[in-house]
Amino acid sequence: MLPLVFCALVVLASSPAALAQGRAGSQPPFGPPPAAKAVALLDLPGYWVSIIDDEWRWRMITPAKGDVSFVPVNGEGRRVTNNWDPAKDQADGNACRAFGAAGIMHLPTRLHITWADDKTLEIDTDAGMQTRLLHFDGSKWTGGEPDWQGDSVASWEKQQQSSGFGFPGPGPQAPNSGSLKVVTTHMRPGYLRKNGVPYSANAVLTEFFDRIELDGVPYLIVTSIVDDPQYLNGRFITTEQFKLEPDASKWNPTP
């Protein structure tokens, strides 16, 4: 009898009524999902200042022409770097090449982060007076000409652990444990460093934003990953640190 009972259960489970009931039970709740601002995992708005605690000679000053130290450039990337001509950039209207999305966070700068609306984070930089818009509701590229800051799609990445860094644990998850992930494409060709180390219009920039506190002081950690097969033979990975400032008194936008 057991085989017959088993077959009967299989037939029942695969019947249209049972399948329909399963589909109905798996339907998500009615209504639109909550806006990104309402479910934010990180408190990012405010004024932040760069902490230049590594790569000082490549970040605080313009490196020497041809210096590609620690950047995995391929032969074509090295050739373009060696032909860097800042006067030509200026004449061609490309003076902002070092201030594009794939390079701006690595420069000594201050950030002003705000919510432009419930689905869009805005990052303004005082260095170069650039504005980045991080869209939680998908790509905004309309197929026109790429621009310096590209098209950035953002999402909250929940950590699978109770709190802090480590392996997933069985305990309850901290309410704000997670990262902001941003993927940027459709960028105008720019520089990874101010001395002409290039990235192309086909480059993809992936970033992870994390907020931590040390001795009660908030810090923002931005990990940047640039993929560009045109000029790089591997991923260019950097980490930038920013410290939260109490107010806008040191905010000094410079073209």
C-alpha positions in Angstrom: 0.0 0.0 0.0 2.8 2.4 0.7 3.8 2.9 -3.0 0.1 3.6 -3.9 -0.2 6.1 -1.1 3.0 7.8 -2.2 1.8 8.0 -5.8 -1.4 9.5 -4.7 0.4 12.2 -2.7 2.6 13.0 -5.7 -0.5 13.3 -8.0 -2.3 15.5 -5.5 0.7 17.7 -5.1 1.1 18.1 -8.8 -2.5 18.8 -9.6 -3.5 22.2 -11.0 -5.3 23.1 -7.7 -2.3 22.3 -5.6 0.1 24.1 -7.9 -2.2 27.2 -7.9 -2.4 27.1 -4.1 1.4 26.9 -3.9 1.7 29.9 -6.3 -0.8 31.9 -4.3 0.9 31.2 -1.1 4.2 32.5 -2.5 2.9 35.8 -3.7 4.6 38.8 -2.1 2.5 41.3 -0.1 0.5 43.8 -2.0 1.8 47.3 -2.5 5.2 48.8 -3.7 8.4 47.9 -1.9 9.6 50.5 0.7 11.8 53.3 -0.7 15.6 53.0 -0.3 15.7 55.9 2.2 13.1 54.2 4.5 15.1 51.0 4.7 18.6 52.5 4.7 21.1 50.2 6.3 23.7 53.0 6.8 23.4 56.6 8.0 25.4 58.3 5.3 24.2 61.9 5.0 26.6 64.6 6.3 30.0 66.1 5.6 33.0 63.8 5.3 36.7 64.5 4.9 39.3 62.3 3.3 41.9 60.7 5.5 45.1 60.3 3.4 46.8 57.5 5.4 48.2 55.6 2.4 49.5 56.3 -1.1 50.2 59.8 0.0 52.6 60.5 -2.9 50.0 59.4 -5.5 47.0 61.2 -3.9 48.2 64.4 -2.4 50.4 65.5 -5.3 50.3 64.8 -9.0 52.6 61.8 -9.6 55.4 62.1 -12.2 54.5 61.5 -15.8 54.7 57.7 -16.6 54.4 56.6 -12.9 51.9 53.7 -12.9 53.0 52.2 -9.6 50.5 49.6 -8.2 48.1 50.1 -11.1 47.7 47.0 -13.2 47.9 48.7 -16.5 48.4 46.8 -19.7 50.6 47.8 -22.6 48.0 50.2 -24.1 47.4 51.8 -20.6 51.1 52.4 -20.2 51.3 54.0 -23.6 48.4 56.3 -23.0 49.9 57.3 -19.6 53.3 58.1 -21.2 51.6 60.4 -23.7 49.7 62.3 -21.0 49.5 66.0 -21.9 47.7 68.2 -19.3 47.9 71.3 -21.6 46.0 69.3 -24.3 43.5 68.1 -21.8 42.8 71.7 -20.8 42.5 72.9 -24.5 40.2 70.0 -25.3 37.9 70.6 -22.4 39.0 67.5 -20.6 40.5 69.2 -17.5 38.1 67.1 -15.3 39.5 63.7 -16.4 40.9 63.0 -12.9 37.6 63.9 -11.3 35.4 61.3 -12.9 33.7 58.6 -10.9 36.5 56.1 -11.1 39.1 58.6 -9.7 37.3 61.2 -7.6 37.0 59.3 -4.4 40.7 58.6 -4.4 41.6 62.4 -4.4 41.9 64.5 -1.2 38.4 65.8 -1.0 35.4 66.5 1.2 32.0 64.8 0.5 28.6 66.1 1.2 26.1 63.3 1.1 22.4 63.9 1.1 19.2 62.2 -0.1 18.1 63.9 -3.3 14.8 62.0 -3.0 13.6 58.8 -1.4 15.3 56.7 -4.1 18.5 58.7 -4.8 21.6 59.4 -2.8 23.6 62.5 -3.9 27.3 62.8 -3.3 28.9 66.3 -3.9 32.6 66.7 -3.8 34.4 70.0 -3.0 37.4 68.9 -5.1 36.3 69.6 -8.7 32.7 70.4 -7.6 31.4 67.1 -8.9 28.0 65.6 -8.2 27.3 61.8 -8.2 23.7 60.5 -8.1 23.3 56.9 -6.8 20.0 55.5 -8.1 18.3 52.8 -6.1 15.5 52.4 -8.7 17.7 51.3 -11.6 19.7 52.7 -14.4 19.1 56.3 -15.6 21.2 56.1 -18.7 19.2 57.3 -21.7 21.7 56.2 -24.3 23.2 59.7 -24.8 26.8 60.7 -24.3 28.5 59.3 -21.2 29.5 61.9 -18.6 32.2 62.2 -15.9 30.1 60.6 -13.1 28.5 57.9 -15.3 25.3 56.0 -14.4 25.3 54.6 -10.9 22.9 51.9 -9.7 22.8 51.4 -5.9 21.5 48.7 -3.6 21.7 47.8 0.1 23.6 44.7 0.8 22.5 43.0 4.0 25.2 41.2 6.1 24.5 37.6 7.0 25.8 37.9 10.6 24.6 39.2 13.9 26.9 42.2 14.0 30.3 43.4 12.9 32.7 41.5 10.7 33.0 37.7 10.7 31.2 34.6 9.7 27.5 34.2 9.7 26.2 33.5 13.2 23.0 32.0 14.6 22.0 35.1 16.6 19.7 37.9 15.6 21.0 40.3 12.9 21.9 43.9 13.9 19.3 46.2 12.4 21.7 48.3 10.4 24.4 45.8 9.5 25.2 46.0 5.8 26.8 47.9 3.0 25.9 50.2 0.2 26.8 48.6 -3.2 27.2 50.9 -6.2 27.8 49.9 -9.8 28.8 52.7 -12.2 28.9 52.4 -16.0 28.6 54.7 -19.0 31.5 56.9 -17.8 33.3 59.4 -19.9 37.0 58.3 -20.3 39.0 59.6 -17.4 42.0 59.1 -15.2 42.6 56.8 -12.2 45.3 59.2 -11.1 46.0 62.8 -11.9 49.1 62.0 -14.0 47.0 60.5 -16.9 46.7 56.8 -15.9 43.6 56.1 -18.0 40.3 54.3 -17.7 38.0 53.9 -20.8 34.3 54.5 -21.5 33.9 50.7 -21.1 35.2 50.6 -17.6 32.9 49.3 -14.8 33.3 50.8 -11.3 32.0 48.7 -8.3 32.0 50.3 -4.9 31.1 49.2 -1.4 30.4 51.9 1.3 30.7 50.9 4.9 30.2 53.0 8.0 32.0 52.2 11.2 32.6 53.9 14.6 35.9 54.0 16.5 35.9 55.6 19.9 32.5 57.2 19.0 33.8 58.8 15.8 32.1 57.8 12.6 34.2 56.8 9.6 33.2 56.0 6.0 35.1 53.2 4.2 34.8 53.1 0.5 36.2 50.1 -1.4 36.5 50.7 -5.1 37.0 48.1 -7.8 37.7 49.2 -11.4 37.4 46.6 -14.3 38.6 47.9 -17.6 40.0 45.3 -20.2 41.0 48.2 -22.5 43.6 49.6 -20.3 44.0 47.2 -17.3 45.2 43.6 -17.1 43.5 43.1 -13.7 41.2 44.7 -11.3 42.3 48.0 -9.7 41.2 47.9 -6.1 41.6 50.8 -3.7 40.2 51.7 -0.3 39.5 55.2 0.8 38.6 56.4 4.3 36.6 59.5 5.3 35.8 61.0 8.7 32.5 62.6 9.6 32.8 66.3 10.3 30.5 68.1 12.7 29.3 70.8 10.2 29.9 72.5 6.9 32.4 75.0 8.2 35.3 73.5 6.2 33.3 72.8 3.1 35.2 74.6 0.3 34.0 73.8 -3.3 36.8 74.3 -5.8 36.4 74.0 -9.6 
